Amino acid sequence: MKQAEIKELTVAEIQERLATEKENLVRMKLNHSISPLDNPLQIKVARKTIARLATELRAREINK
């Protein structure tokens, strides 16, 4: 997910998306520990997406 796409979302949508991404990350890590993923870089991408969402959420909290 690109930063421009994240900026267009509302706070509620960002929080919902953040929770979903965190669940997916946990699931991917668990699956990867049991049997290797086809593309282990998906874990890296998920972590970066979570960081982008959290950063935008925090920036909006500060600007209030």
mmCIF file as Biopython writes it, N, C-alpha, C and O atoms, coordinates in Angstrom:
data_model
#
loop_
_atom_site.group_PDB
_atom_site.id
_atom_site.type_symbol
_atom_site.label_atom_id
_atom_site.label_alt_id
_atom_site.label_comp_id
_atom_site.label_asym_id
_atom_site.label_entity_id
_atom_site.label_seq_id
_atom_site.pdbx_PDB_ins_code
_atom_site.Cartn_x
_atom_site.Cartn_y
_atom_site.Cartn_z
_atom_site.occupancy
_atom_site.B_iso_or_equiv
_atom_site.auth_seq_id
_atom_site.auth_asym_id
_atom_site.pdbx_PDB_model_num
ATOM 1   N N  . MET A ? 1  ? 0.844   -1.173  0.000  1.0 0.0 1  A 1 
ATOM 2   C CA . MET A ? 1  ? 0.000   0.000   0.000  1.0 0.0 1  A 1 
ATOM 3   C C  . MET A ? 1  ? 0.891   1.238   0.000  1.0 0.0 1  A 1 
ATOM 4   O O  . MET A ? 1  ? 1.796   1.368   0.823  1.0 0.0 1  A 1 
ATOM 5   N N  . LYS A ? 2  ? 0.625   2.122   -0.913 1.0 0.0 2  A 1 
ATOM 6   C CA . LYS A ? 2  ? 1.414   3.338   -1.066 1.0 0.0 2  A 1 
ATOM 7   C C  . LYS A ? 2  ? 1.002   4.390   -0.038 1.0 0.0 2  A 1 
ATOM 8   O O  . LYS A ? 2  ? -0.116  4.373   0.477  1.0 0.0 2  A 1 
ATOM 9   N N  . GLN A ? 3  ? 1.925   5.303   0.248  1.0 0.0 3  A 1 
ATOM 10  C CA . GLN A ? 3  ? 1.663   6.362   1.212  1.0 0.0 3  A 1 
ATOM 11  C C  . GLN A ? 3  ? 0.516   7.259   0.748  1.0 0.0 3  A 1 
ATOM 12  O O  . GLN A ? 3  ? -0.282  7.712   1.569  1.0 0.0 3  A 1 
ATOM 13  N N  . ALA A ? 4  ? 0.424   7.519   -0.545 1.0 0.0 4  A 1 
ATOM 14  C CA . ALA A ? 4  ? -0.644  8.354   -1.077 1.0 0.0 4  A 1 
ATOM 15  C C  . ALA A ? 4  ? -2.010  7.709   -0.841 1.0 0.0 4  A 1 
ATOM 16  O O  . ALA A ? 4  ? -2.982  8.405   -0.548 1.0 0.0 4  A 1 
ATOM 17  N N  . GLU A ? 5  ? -2.084  6.392   -0.965 1.0 0.0 5  A 1 
ATOM 18  C CA . GLU A ? 5  ? -3.332  5.685   -0.713 1.0 0.0 5  A 1 
ATOM 19  C C  . GLU A ? 5  ? -3.718  5.771   0.766  1.0 0.0 5  A 1 
ATOM 20  O O  . GLU A ? 5  ? -4.895  5.903   1.101  1.0 0.0 5  A 1 
ATOM 21  N N  . ILE A ? 6  ? -2.727  5.697   1.633  1.0 0.0 6  A 1 
ATOM 22  C CA . ILE A ? 6  ? -2.974  5.746   3.075  1.0 0.0 6  A 1 
ATOM 23  C C  . ILE A ? 6  ? -3.502  7.118   3.473  1.0 0.0 6  A 1 
ATOM 24  O O  . ILE A ? 6  ? -4.397  7.213   4.312  1.0 0.0 6  A 1 
ATOM 25  N N  . LYS A ? 7  ? -2.965  8.174   2.885  1.0 0.0 7  A 1 
ATOM 26  C CA . LYS A ? 7  ? -3.392  9.532   3.226  1.0 0.0 7  A 1 
ATOM 27  C C  . LYS A ? 7  ? -4.852  9.779   2.867  1.0 0.0 7  A 1 
ATOM 28  O O  . LYS A ? 7  ? -5.494  10.634  3.477  1.0 0.0 7  A 1 
ATOM 29  N N  . GLU A ? 8  ? -5.385  9.059   1.901  1.0 0.0 8  A 1 
ATOM 30  C CA . GLU A ? 8  ? -6.773  9.223   1.488  1.0 0.0 8  A 1 
ATOM 31  C C  . GLU A ? 8  ? -7.759  8.545   2.433  1.0 0.0 8  A 1 
ATOM 32  O O  . GLU A ? 8  ? -8.949  8.861   2.409  1.0 0.0 8  A 1 
ATOM 33  N N  . LEU A ? 9  ? -7.284  7.615   3.267  1.0 0.0 9  A 1 
ATOM 34  C CA . LEU A ? 9  ? -8.159  6.876   4.165  1.0 0.0 9  A 1 
ATOM 35  C C  . LEU A ? 9  ? -8.542  7.711   5.385  1.0 0.0 9  A 1 
ATOM 36  O O  . LEU A ? 9  ? -7.824  8.634   5.772  1.0 0.0 9  A 1 
ATOM 37  N N  . THR A ? 10 ? -9.687  7.372   5.984  1.0 0.0 10 A 1 
ATOM 38  C CA . THR A ? 10 ? -10.091 8.027   7.226  1.0 0.0 10 A 1 
ATOM 39  C C  . THR A ? 10 ? -9.391  7.338   8.391  1.0 0.0 10 A 1 
ATOM 40  O O  . THR A ? 10 ? -8.787  6.278   8.223  1.0 0.0 10 A 1 
ATOM 41  N N  . VAL A ? 11 ? -9.474  7.944   9.571  1.0 0.0 11 A 1 
ATOM 42  C CA . VAL A ? 11 ? -8.820  7.385   10.751 1.0 0.0 11 A 1 
ATOM 43  C C  . VAL A ? 11 ? -9.382  5.996   11.071 1.0 0.0 11 A 1 
ATOM 44  O O  . VAL A ? 11 ? -8.625  5.080   11.392 1.0 0.0 11 A 1 
ATOM 45  N N  . ALA A ? 12 ? -10.688 5.842   10.987 1.0 0.0 12 A 1 
ATOM 46  C CA . ALA A ? 12 ? -11.314 4.548   11.268 1.0 0.0 12 A 1 
ATOM 47  C C  . ALA A ? 12 ? -10.852 3.486   10.272 1.0 0.0 12 A 1 
ATOM 48  O O  . ALA A ? 12 ? -10.601 2.343   10.654 1.0 0.0 12 A 1 
ATOM 49  N N  . GLU A ? 13 ? -10.740 3.856   9.010  1.0 0.0 13 A 1 
ATOM 50  C CA . GLU A ? 13 ? -10.278 2.911   7.992  1.0 0.0 13 A 1 
ATOM 51  C C  . GLU A ? 13 ? -8.831  2.522   8.237  1.0 0.0 13 A 1 
ATOM 52  O O  . GLU A ? 13 ? -8.461  1.363   8.045  1.0 0.0 13 A 1 
ATOM 53  N N  . ILE A ? 14 ? -8.008  3.474   8.659  1.0 0.0 14 A 1 
ATOM 54  C CA . ILE A ? 14 ? -6.598  3.182   8.946  1.0 0.0 14 A 1 
ATOM 55  C C  . ILE A ? 14 ? -6.500  2.217   10.116 1.0 0.0 14 A 1 
ATOM 56  O O  . ILE A ? 14 ? -5.719  1.267   10.065 1.0 0.0 14 A 1 
ATOM 57  N N  . GLN A ? 15 ? -7.277  2.443   11.170 1.0 0.0 15 A 1 
ATOM 58  C CA . GLN A ? 15 ? -7.246  1.559   12.334 1.0 0.0 15 A 1 
ATOM 59  C C  . GLN A ? 15 ? -7.697  0.151   11.968 1.0 0.0 15 A 1 
ATOM 60  O O  . GLN A ? 15 ? -7.121  -0.834  12.429 1.0 0.0 15 A 1 
ATOM 61  N N  . GLU A ? 16 ? -8.724  0.063   11.141 1.0 0.0 16 A 1 
ATOM 62  C CA . GLU A ? 16 ? -9.217  -1.241  10.702 1.0 0.0 16 A 1 
ATOM 63  C C  . GLU A ? 16 ? -8.173  -1.956  9.851  1.0 0.0 16 A 1 
ATOM 64  O O  . GLU A ? 16 ? -7.917  -3.146  10.030 1.0 0.0 16 A 1 
ATOM 65  N N  . ARG A ? 17 ? -7.582  -1.220  8.931  1.0 0.0 17 A 1 
ATOM 66  C CA . ARG A ? 17 ? -6.563  -1.790  8.048  1.0 0.0 17 A 1 
ATOM 67  C C  . ARG A ? 17 ? -5.333  -2.226  8.841  1.0 0.0 17 A 1 
ATOM 68  O O  . ARG A ? 17 ? -4.729  -3.255  8.537  1.0 0.0 17 A 1 
ATOM 69  N N  . LEU A ? 18 ? -4.962  -1.442  9.859  1.0 0.0 18 A 1 
ATOM 70  C CA . LEU A ? 18 ? -3.812  -1.752  10.708 1.0 0.0 18 A 1 
ATOM 71  C C  . LEU A ? 18 ? -4.045  -3.065  11.448 1.0 0.0 18 A 1 
ATOM 72  O O  . LEU A ? 18 ? -3.150  -3.907  11.512 1.0 0.0 18 A 1 
ATOM 73  N N  . ALA A ? 19 ? -5.226  -3.245  12.002 1.0 0.0 19 A 1 
ATOM 74  C CA . ALA A ? 19 ? -5.545  -4.490  12.711 1.0 0.0 19 A 1 
ATOM 75  C C  . ALA A ? 19 ? -5.488  -5.686  11.761 1.0 0.0 19 A 1 
ATOM 76  O O  . ALA A ? 19 ? -4.965  -6.745  12.109 1.0 0.0 19 A 1 
ATOM 77  N N  . THR A ? 20 ? -6.029  -5.502  10.570 1.0 0.0 20 A 1 
ATOM 78  C CA . THR A ? 20 ? -6.019  -6.578  9.573  1.0 0.0 20 A 1 
ATOM 79  C C  . THR A ? 20 ? -4.605  -6.948  9.164  1.0 0.0 20 A 1 
ATOM 80  O O  . THR A ? 20 ? -4.266  -8.128  9.075  1.0 0.0 20 A 1 
ATOM 81  N N  . GLU A ? 21 ? -3.786  -5.945  8.917  1.0 0.0 21 A 1 
ATOM 82  C CA . GLU A ? 21 ? -2.403  -6.195  8.505  1.0 0.0 21 A 1 
ATOM 83  C C  . GLU A ? 21 ? -1.610  -6.897  9.609  1.0 0.0 21 A 1 
ATOM 84  O O  . GLU A ? 21 ? -0.790  -7.770  9.326  1.0 0.0 21 A 1 
ATOM 85  N N  . LYS A ? 22 ? -1.851  -6.520  10.855 1.0 0.0 22 A 1 
ATOM 86  C CA . LYS A ? 22 ? -1.157  -7.174  11.974 1.0 0.0 22 A 1 
ATOM 87  C C  . LYS A ? 22 ? -1.543  -8.643  12.067 1.0 0.0 22 A 1 
ATOM 88  O O  . LYS A ? 22 ? -0.688  -9.497  12.301 1.0 0.0 22 A 1 
ATOM 89  N N  . GLU A ? 23 ? -2.829  -8.940  11.885 1.0 0.0 23 A 1 
ATOM 90  C CA . GLU A ? 23 ? -3.282  -10.333 11.896 1.0 0.0 23 A 1 
ATOM 91  C C  . GLU A ? 23 ? -2.637  -11.124 10.763 1.0 0.0 23 A 1 
ATOM 92  O O  . GLU A ? 23 ? -2.204  -12.260 10.956 1.0 0.0 23 A 1 
ATOM 93  N N  . ASN A ? 24 ? -2.578  -10.514 9.578  1.0 0.0 24 A 1 
ATOM 94  C CA . ASN A ? 24 ? -1.956  -11.190 8.437  1.0 0.0 24 A 1 
ATOM 95  C C  . ASN A ? 24 ? -0.480  -11.449 8.679  1.0 0.0 24 A 1 
ATOM 96  O O  . ASN A ? 24 ? 0.038   -12.499 8.300  1.0 0.0 24 A 1 
ATOM 97  N N  . LEU A ? 25 ? 0.203   -10.498 9.308  1.0 0.0 25 A 1 
ATOM 98  C CA . LEU A ? 25 ? 1.626   -10.666 9.589  1.0 0.0 25 A 1 
ATOM 99  C C  . LEU A ? 25 ? 1.852   -11.834 10.543 1.0 0.0 25 A 1 
ATOM 100 O O  . LEU A ? 25 ? 2.739   -12.657 10.317 1.0 0.0 25 A 1 
ATOM 101 N N  . VAL A ? 26 ? 1.063   -11.909 11.595 1.0 0.0 26 A 1 
ATOM 102 C CA . VAL A ? 26 ? 1.192   -13.012 12.548 1.0 0.0 26 A 1 
ATOM 103 C C  . VAL A ? 26 ? 0.941   -14.341 11.852 1.0 0.0 26 A 1 
ATOM 104 O O  . VAL A ? 26 ? 1.664   -15.314 12.068 1.0 0.0 26 A 1 
ATOM 105 N N  . ARG A ? 27 ? -0.089  -14.372 11.018 1.0 0.0 27 A 1 
ATOM 106 C CA . ARG A ? 27 ? -0.416  -15.605 10.288 1.0 0.0 27 A 1 
ATOM 107 C C  . ARG A ? 27 ? 0.717   -15.999 9.340  1.0 0.0 27 A 1 
ATOM 108 O O  . ARG A ? 27 ? 1.075   -17.173 9.251  1.0 0.0 27 A 1 
ATOM 109 N N  . MET A ? 28 ? 1.279   -15.018 8.632  1.0 0.0 28 A 1 
ATOM 110 C CA . MET A ? 28 ? 2.381   -15.319 7.707  1.0 0.0 28 A 1 
ATOM 111 C C  . MET A ? 28 ? 3.602   -15.833 8.450  1.0 0.0 28 A 1 
ATOM 112 O O  . MET A ? 28 ? 4.250   -16.777 7.999  1.0 0.0 28 A 1 
ATOM 113 N N  . LYS A ? 29 ? 3.927   -15.220 9.590  1.0 0.0 29 A 1 
ATOM 114 C CA . LYS A ? 29 ? 5.084   -15.668 10.375 1.0 0.0 29 A 1 
ATOM 115 C C  . LYS A ? 29 ? 4.895   -17.107 10.854 1.0 0.0 29 A 1 
ATOM 116 O O  . LYS A ? 29 ? 5.820   -17.918 10.805 1.0 0.0 29 A 1 
ATOM 117 N N  . LEU A ? 30 ? 3.684   -17.408 11.317 1.0 0.0 30 A 1 
ATOM 118 C CA . LEU A ? 30 ? 3.402   -18.758 11.788 1.0 0.0 30 A 1 
ATOM 119 C C  . LEU A ? 30 ? 3.506   -19.760 10.641 1.0 0.0 30 A 1 
ATOM 120 O O  . LEU A ? 30 ? 4.127   -20.814 10.786 1.0 0.0 30 A 1 
ATOM 121 N N  . ASN A ? 31 ? 2.905   -19.434 9.517  1.0 0.0 31 A 1 
ATOM 122 C CA . ASN A ? 31 ? 2.972   -20.320 8.351  1.0 0.0 31 A 1 
ATOM 123 C C  . ASN A ? 31 ? 4.400   -20.496 7.867  1.0 0.0 31 A 1 
ATOM 124 O O  . ASN A ? 31 ? 4.782   -21.582 7.432  1.0 0.0 31 A 1 
ATOM 125 N N  . HIS A ? 32 ? 5.183   -19.442 7.938  1.0 0.0 32 A 1 
ATOM 126 C CA . HIS A ? 32 ? 6.563   -19.506 7.472  1.0 0.0 32 A 1 
ATOM 127 C C  . HIS A ? 32 ? 7.411   -20.377 8.402  1.0 0.0 32 A 1 
ATOM 128 O O  . HIS A ? 32 ? 8.340   -21.042 7.945  1.0 0.0 32 A 1 
ATOM 129 N N  . SER A ? 33 ? 7.106   -20.379 9.686  1.0 0.0 33 A 1 
ATOM 130 C CA . SER A ? 33 ? 7.868   -21.204 10.613 1.0 0.0 33 A 1 
ATOM 131 C C  . SER A ? 33 ? 7.552   -22.686 10.428 1.0 0.0 33 A 1 
ATOM 132 O O  . SER A ? 33 ? 8.407   -23.539 10.665 1.0 0.0 33 A 1 
ATOM 133 N N  . ILE A ? 34 ? 6.338   -22.988 10.010 1.0 0.0 34 A 1 
ATOM 134 C CA . ILE A ? 34 ? 5.942   -24.381 9.798  1.0 0.0 34 A 1 
ATOM 135 C C  . ILE A ? 34 ? 6.471   -24.885 8.460  1.0 0.0 34 A 1 
ATOM 136 O O  . ILE A ? 34 ? 7.142   -25.915 8.393  1.0 0.0 34 A 1 
ATOM 137 N N  . SER A ? 35 ? 6.163   -24.155 7.409  1.0 0.0 35 A 1 
ATOM 138 C CA . SER A ? 35 ? 6.678   -24.500 6.084  1.0 0.0 35 A 1 
ATOM 139 C C  . SER A ? 35 ? 6.987   -23.195 5.367  1.0 0.0 35 A 1 
ATOM 140 O O  . SER A ? 35 ? 6.191   -22.258 5.423  1.0 0.0 35 A 1 
ATOM 141 N N  . PRO A ? 36 ? 8.125   -23.120 4.698  1.0 0.0 36 A 1 
ATOM 142 C CA . PRO A ? 36 ? 8.541   -21.856 4.078  1.0 0.0 36 A 1 
ATOM 143 C C  . PRO A ? 36 ? 7.508   -21.307 3.097  1.0 0.0 36 A 1 
ATOM 144 O O  . PRO A ? 36 ? 6.886   -22.050 2.339  1.0 0.0 36 A 1 
ATOM 145 N N  . LEU A ? 37 ? 7.346   -19.989 3.134  1.0 0.0 37 A 1 
ATOM 146 C CA . LEU A ? 37 ? 6.457   -19.317 2.191  1.0 0.0 37 A 1 
ATOM 147 C C  . LEU A ? 37 ? 7.078   -19.323 0.805  1.0 0.0 37 A 1 
ATOM 148 O O  . LEU A ? 37 ? 8.295   -19.437 0.658  1.0 0.0 37 A 1 
ATOM 149 N N  . ASP A ? 38 ? 6.234   -19.201 -0.207 1.0 0.0 38 A 1 
ATOM 150 C CA . ASP A ? 38 ? 6.734   -19.111 -1.579 1.0 0.0 38 A 1 
ATOM 151 C C  . ASP A ? 38 ? 7.567   -17.845 -1.746 1.0 0.0 38 A 1 
ATOM 152 O O  . ASP A ? 38 ? 8.610   -17.856 -2.401 1.0 0.0 38 A 1 
ATOM 153 N N  . ASN A ? 39 ? 7.095   -16.757 -1.147 1.0 0.0 39 A 1 
ATOM 154 C CA . ASN A ? 39 ? 7.798   -15.480 -1.246 1.0 0.0 39 A 1 
ATOM 155 C C  . ASN A ? 39 ? 7.954   -14.898 0.166  1.0 0.0 39 A 1 
ATOM 156 O O  . ASN A ? 39 ? 7.055   -14.207 0.645  1.0 0.0 39 A 1 
ATOM 157 N N  . PRO A ? 40 ? 9.083   -15.168 0.839  1.0 0.0 40 A 1 
ATOM 158 C CA . PRO A ? 40 ? 9.270   -14.676 2.204  1.0 0.0 40 A 1 
ATOM 159 C C  . PRO A ? 40 ? 9.372   -13.152 2.296  1.0 0.0 40 A 1 
ATOM 160 O O  . PRO A ? 40 ? 9.294   -12.597 3.392  1.0 0.0 40 A 1 
ATOM 161 N N  . LEU A ? 41 ? 9.543   -12.476 1.170  1.0 0.0 41 A 1 
ATOM 162 C CA . LEU A ? 41 ? 9.585   -11.014 1.203  1.0 0.0 41 A 1 
ATOM 163 C C  . LEU A ? 41 ? 8.229   -10.405 1.527  1.0 0.0 41 A 1 
ATOM 164 O O  . LEU A ? 41 ? 8.136   -9.214  1.821  1.0 0.0 41 A 1 
ATOM 165 N N  . GLN A ? 42 ? 7.173   -11.221 1.475  1.0 0.0 42 A 1 
ATOM 166 C CA . GLN A ? 42 ? 5.839   -10.755 1.850  1.0 0.0 42 A 1 
ATOM 167 C C  . GLN A ? 42 ? 5.825   -10.296 3.299  1.0 0.0 42 A 1 
ATOM 168 O O  . GLN A ? 42 ? 5.107   -9.358  3.644  1.0 0.0 42 A 1 
ATOM 169 N N  . ILE A ? 43 ? 6.612   -10.948 4.152  1.0 0.0 43 A 1 
ATOM 170 C CA . ILE A ? 43 ? 6.687   -10.572 5.563  1.0 0.0 43 A 1 
ATOM 171 C C  . ILE A ? 43 ? 7.273   -9.175  5.689  1.0 0.0 43 A 1 
ATOM 172 O O  . ILE A ? 43 ? 6.782   -8.359  6.469  1.0 0.0 43 A 1 
ATOM 173 N N  . LYS A ? 44 ? 8.311   -8.904  4.931  1.0 0.0 44 A 1 
ATOM 174 C CA . LYS A ? 44 ? 8.951   -7.586  4.951  1.0 0.0 44 A 1 
ATOM 175 C C  . LYS A ? 44 ? 7.986   -6.501  4.470  1.0 0.0 44 A 1 
ATOM 176 O O  . LYS A ? 44 ? 7.908   -5.422  5.057  1.0 0.0 44 A 1 
ATOM 177 N N  . VAL A ? 45 ? 7.265   -6.795  3.410  1.0 0.0 45 A 1 
ATOM 178 C CA . VAL A ? 45 ? 6.298   -5.840  2.859  1.0 0.0 45 A 1 
ATOM 179 C C  . VAL A ? 45 ? 5.189   -5.565  3.866  1.0 0.0 45 A 1 
ATOM 180 O O  . VAL A ? 45 ? 4.760   -4.421  4.019  1.0 0.0 45 A 1 
ATOM 181 N N  . ALA A ? 46 ? 4.725   -6.598  4.549  1.0 0.0 46 A 1 
ATOM 182 C CA . ALA A ? 46 ? 3.659   -6.440  5.545  1.0 0.0 46 A 1 
ATOM 183 C C  . ALA A ? 46 ? 4.135   -5.572  6.708  1.0 0.0 46 A 1 
ATOM 184 O O  . ALA A ? 46 ? 3.393   -4.715  7.189  1.0 0.0 46 A 1 
ATOM 185 N N  . ARG A ? 47 ? 5.367   -5.789  7.160  1.0 0.0 47 A 1 
ATOM 186 C CA . ARG A ? 47 ? 5.908   -4.973  8.251  1.0 0.0 47 A 1 
ATOM 187 C C  . ARG A ? 47 ? 5.996   -3.512  7.845  1.0 0.0 47 A 1 
ATOM 188 O O  . ARG A ? 47 ? 5.673   -2.629  8.639  1.0 0.0 47 A 1 
ATOM 189 N N  . LYS A ? 48 ? 6.426   -3.248  6.626  1.0 0.0 48 A 1 
ATOM 190 C CA . LYS A ? 48 ? 6.528   -1.869  6.153  1.0 0.0 48 A 1 
ATOM 191 C C  . LYS A ? 48 ? 5.157   -1.217  6.018  1.0 0.0 48 A 1 
ATOM 192 O O  . LYS A ? 48 ? 4.998   -0.033  6.314  1.0 0.0 48 A 1 
ATOM 193 N N  . THR A ? 49 ? 4.175   -1.981  5.576  1.0 0.0 49 A 1 
ATOM 194 C CA . THR A ? 49 ? 2.812   -1.452  5.465  1.0 0.0 49 A 1 
ATOM 195 C C  . THR A ? 49 ? 2.269   -1.096  6.841  1.0 0.0 49 A 1 
ATOM 196 O O  . THR A ? 49 ? 1.636   -0.054  7.012  1.0 0.0 49 A 1 
ATOM 197 N N  . ILE A ? 50 ? 2.513   -1.958  7.821  1.0 0.0 50 A 1 
ATOM 198 C CA . ILE A ? 50 ? 2.079   -1.685  9.188  1.0 0.0 50 A 1 
ATOM 199 C C  . ILE A ? 50 ? 2.735   -0.417  9.707  1.0 0.0 50 A 1 
ATOM 200 O O  . ILE A ? 50 ? 2.083   0.406   10.350 1.0 0.0 50 A 1 
ATOM 201 N N  . ALA A ? 51 ? 4.013   -0.259  9.433  1.0 0.0 51 A 1 
ATOM 202 C CA . ALA A ? 51 ? 4.733   0.940   9.876  1.0 0.0 51 A 1 
ATOM 203 C C  . ALA A ? 51 ? 4.169   2.191   9.210  1.0 0.0 51 A 1 
ATOM 204 O O  . ALA A ? 51 ? 4.025   3.225   9.863  1.0 0.0 51 A 1 
ATOM 205 N N  . ARG A ? 52 ? 3.850   2.112   7.929  1.0 0.0 52 A 1 
ATOM 206 C CA . ARG A ? 52 ? 3.279   3.266   7.228  1.0 0.0 52 A 1 
ATOM 207 C C  . ARG A ? 52 ? 1.929   3.659   7.816  1.0 0.0 52 A 1 
ATOM 208 O O  . ARG A ? 52 ? 1.650   4.839   8.025  1.0 0.0 52 A 1 
ATOM 209 N N  . LEU A ? 53 ? 1.088   2.648   8.080  1.0 0.0 53 A 1 
ATOM 210 C CA . LEU A ? 53 ? -0.222  2.916   8.658  1.0 0.0 53 A 1 
ATOM 211 C C  . LEU A ? 53 ? -0.097  3.533   10.047 1.0 0.0 53 A 1 
ATOM 212 O O  . LEU A ? 53 ? -0.786  4.502   10.365 1.0 0.0 53 A 1 
ATOM 213 N N  . ALA A ? 54 ? 0.778   2.974   10.868 1.0 0.0 54 A 1 
ATOM 214 C CA . ALA A ? 54 ? 0.959   3.484   12.229 1.0 0.0 54 A 1 
ATOM 215 C C  . ALA A ? 54 ? 1.524   4.898   12.212 1.0 0.0 54 A 1 
ATOM 216 O O  . ALA A ? 54 ? 1.138   5.727   13.036 1.0 0.0 54 A 1 
ATOM 217 N N  . THR A ? 55 ? 2.418   5.176   11.302 1.0 0.0 55 A 1 
ATOM 218 C CA . THR A ? 55 ? 3.016   6.507   11.195 1.0 0.0 55 A 1 
ATOM 219 C C  . THR A ? 55 ? 1.962   7.539   10.806 1.0 0.0 55 A 1 
ATOM 220 O O  . THR A ? 55 ? 1.909   8.623   11.389 1.0 0.0 55 A 1 
ATOM 221 N N  . GLU A ? 56 ? 1.129   7.210   9.833  1.0 0.0 56 A 1 
ATOM 222 C CA . GLU A ? 56 ? 0.081   8.141   9.408  1.0 0.0 56 A 1 
ATOM 223 C C  . GLU A ? 56 ? -0.932  8.366   10.530 1.0 0.0 56 A 1 
ATOM 224 O O  . GLU A ? 56 ? -1.391  9.489   10.738 1.0 0.0 56 A 1 
ATOM 225 N N  . LEU A ? 57 ? -1.278  7.306   11.247 1.0 0.0 57 A 1 
ATOM 226 C CA . LEU A ? 57 ? -2.211  7.432   12.363 1.0 0.0 57 A 1 
ATOM 227 C C  . LEU A ? 57 ? -1.637  8.341   13.439 1.0 0.0 57 A 1 
ATOM 228 O O  . LEU A ? 57 ? -2.345  9.196   13.972 1.0 0.0 57 A 1 
ATOM 229 N N  . ARG A ? 58 ? -0.378  8.167   13.758 1.0 0.0 58 A 1 
ATOM 230 C CA . ARG A ? 58 ? 0.282   8.992   14.768 1.0 0.0 58 A 1 
ATOM 231 C C  . ARG A ? 58 ? 0.388   10.454  14.308 1.0 0.0 58 A 1 
ATOM 232 O O  . ARG A ? 58 ? 0.194   11.370  15.108 1.0 0.0 58 A 1 
ATOM 233 N N  . ALA A ? 59 ? 0.687   10.667  13.053 1.0 0.0 59 A 1 
ATOM 234 C CA . ALA A ? 59 ? 0.786   12.023  12.514 1.0 0.0 59 A 1 
ATOM 235 C C  . ALA A ? 59 ? -0.561  12.747  12.622 1.0 0.0 59 A 1 
ATOM 236 O O  . ALA A ? 59 ? -0.614  13.941  12.915 1.0 0.0 59 A 1 
ATOM 237 N N  . ARG A ? 60 ? -1.624  12.017  12.386 1.0 0.0 60 A 1 
ATOM 238 C CA . ARG A ? 60 ? -2.951  12.630  12.496 1.0 0.0 60 A 1 
ATOM 239 C C  . ARG A ? 60 ? -3.297  12.945  13.949 1.0 0.0 60 A 1 
ATOM 240 O O  . ARG A ? 60 ? -3.964  13.943  14.221 1.0 0.0 60 A 1 
ATOM 241 N N  . GLU A ? 61 ? -2.851  12.107  14.884 1.0 0.0 61 A 1 
ATOM 242 C CA . GLU A ? 61 ? -3.086  12.369  16.307 1.0 0.0 61 A 1 
ATOM 243 C C  . GLU A ? 61 ? -2.348  13.633  16.736 1.0 0.0 61 A 1 
ATOM 244 O O  . GLU A ? 61 ? -2.890  14.446  17.486 1.0 0.0 61 A 1 
ATOM 245 N N  . ILE A ? 62 ? -1.143  13.796  16.274 1.0 0.0 62 A 1 
ATOM 246 C CA . ILE A ? 62 ? -0.325  14.966  16.648 1.0 0.0 62 A 1 
ATOM 247 C C  . ILE A ? 62 ? -0.925  16.237  16.064 1.0 0.0 62 A 1 
ATOM 248 O O  . ILE A ? 62 ? -0.919  17.277  16.723 1.0 0.0 62 A 1 
ATOM 249 N N  . ASN A ? 63 ? -1.443  16.175  14.836 1.0 0.0 63 A 1 
ATOM 250 C CA . ASN A ? 63 ? -1.972  17.366  14.173 1.0 0.0 63 A 1 
ATOM 251 C C  . ASN A ? 63 ? -3.318  17.826  14.698 1.0 0.0 63 A 1 
ATOM 252 O O  . ASN A ? 63 ? -3.776  18.909  14.333 1.0 0.0 63 A 1 
ATOM 253 N N  . LYS A ? 64 ? -3.965  17.038  15.543 1.0 0.0 64 A 1 
ATOM 254 C CA . LYS A ? 64 ? -5.277  17.432  16.065 1.0 0.0 64 A 1 
ATOM 255 C C  . LYS A ? 64 ? -5.194  18.579  17.010 1.0 0.0 64 A 1 
ATOM 256 O O  . LYS A ? 64 ? -6.216  19.023  17.532 1.0 0.0 64 A 1 
#
